[in-house]
Amino acid sequence: MNRHIFIGIVIALLLVAGYFIFSNSKKNTNSTIDETSLEQSNKSSSVPQAVSKQASFVIFTNGTFRVFSAAMYHNLSDDIYIESNAPNIVKVKKAGITWNDFFSTLPFGLTHDCLTTGTKETFCTGGKGELKFYLNGERKESVLDQEIQNNDKLLVTFGNESEILIKKQIDQIPNP
């Protein structure tokens, strides 16, 4: 009889031990699957990369150089901004930022045809002049949708200026 009890206890212990071993291996398998799917999900998410680029810009309206030294223009975004000590130098801190993204942070409006200044003056292509964009010295029709590149130089000008005057405006764009 002692022998039967002993065998029963051994079988019961083996069953309990088997249950715990099987149960733990199943938990580890699930954990591995969860970690793998979490890893894949992190790889597929598109988190913008941090960058450190600089570009520069100037805006002229009817030959007048627009100044961005007022505090209302400075440090308005963590991703792209201008500072008081260099208000024509654009600091880009996130990849994929376009010129439109930058100008959208400032308290004025800019489209391909119209500029509305911070003082609410409006300059639109029409009878009184034309709004033009020059990126790195070349005339561009749709510069606002372009990603800002390191050392870009942008001129936004409104008026009826000659090519000679536009060249002088381009020369006033500071080096980034």
Secondary structure by P-SEA (a helix, b strand, c coil): caaaaaaaaaaaaaaaaaaaaaaaaaaaaaaaaaaaaaaaaaaacccbbbbbbbbbbbbbcccbbbbcccccccccccccccccccccbbbbccccccaaaaaaacccccccccccccccccccccccbbbbbbccccccccccccccccbbbbbbbbccccaaaaaaaaaacccc
